[in-house]
Amino acid sequence: QVQVVESGGGLVQPGGSLRLSCSVSGVAFRIYDVAWHRQAPGKQRELVAAITTGGTTNYEYFARGRFTISRDNTKRTVDLQMNSLQHDDTAVYFCKVHSARIGKAYWGQGTQVTVSS
């Protein structure tokens, strides 16, 4: 059974930091790309950052310079370090594990990030 579990969300003040973690089990983690997405109230889900099986990273414009995505194939985790958080970063953050080659994708349930003073 595939499990994708996000953790690390919470309430943080503007300018603060959070580190999200995505833990994956039930699949051959090394062959999957992983991405973080987010969905704010009343808005569509959007890509935040992604990392390939080979470690190549990609960031949306709002995450560039503030967020860092990393993966640990031994621990089967992908982390998202978020710095300089702003009100607009408030959203539910989702982890997506996917492989275009084999046509599979799995989502976690999400973790809430709230940036508020």
N, C-alpha and C positions, 0 to 999 in steps of 0.2 A: 504494500500500500504506500502510495506516494504521499509524503507530508512536506509541506512548505510552511514554516512557522516564523513569523516576524516577531521581534521583540525590541525593546529599547525606547519606545515612544514615551511621551509624557508632556508635562507642562514646562515651558521654559520661557524666560524673559527675552525680549528683543536683544539681539547681540550675543545671546548664549549659544551653547553647543549641545548636540545630542549625537549619540552613536547608535544607529539602528543595526540590527543583525538579522540575517535570514538563514535559518537552519534547514537543511534539506536531507531527506532520507527516502529510501525506497526507489531511487534511480541511480544510474551510473553518473554521478555528479560531474565527473571530469569532462563528459562529452556535451554538457549543456551550457549554453550561454545564460547569463542571469541579468535581469534588469530590475531596477526600482522604478515604480510608477507612483503617482499620487493623485488623489481626488479630493478637491476642496468642495465644500457645500455648494450645491447648485452649478457645479462645473463638471466638465468631462474629465475622465481620467487622462493623465498625461505622463509621458516618459520623463524621468528625472535623470537617470544615469544607467549605463549598461557596461557589462564586462564580458568579453568573449572567453571561450575555453583557453585561448592562448594568453589571456591577460590584457588584451587591448581594451582600452576604456573609451567611453563616449559620454559627453555631458550635454544636456540642454543648456541654452544660453544662461538661464537664471541660476543654474547650479555651478557653472564654470567658475573656478577660483574660490568657491566657498565649500563645495562638497567634494568628497573623495570616496570613490568606490574601490573595494578591494575584495579579493577572494582567497580562501584558504582551502585548497582541495583536500588536505588531510583532515581538517575539521568539518569539511562539507558546509562551509558557511560563506556568506557574502555580506560584508559590512558596508554601511554608508555613514561616513563621518560627515556631520553637518555643522558648519561653523557660521558665525555671523547671521544667525537666524532672524528672520523678519516676520511681521504679521502675515504677509502673503504666503509664507511657507506652511501655514496652518492647513492641515489636510490629513486624510488617512493615507498612509504610505503602504504600498503593496509590493511584494516581491514576486517576480515572474521568472520561472525556470523554463527555458524553451530550447528546442532544437529544430531548426528548419530542415535539417537533413533527414530526421526521422519523423518530422511532422507531429511533435508532441509539445504541449505547453501546460504548465501547472501554475496556479496562483495560490498565494497564501490568503489568509483572512484579513490581513491588514493590521497596522498599528497606528494609533492616533497620535499625531504630533500637534500640539497647540502652543502657539507663540503668543504670549500675552503678558502685559505688565500688571 
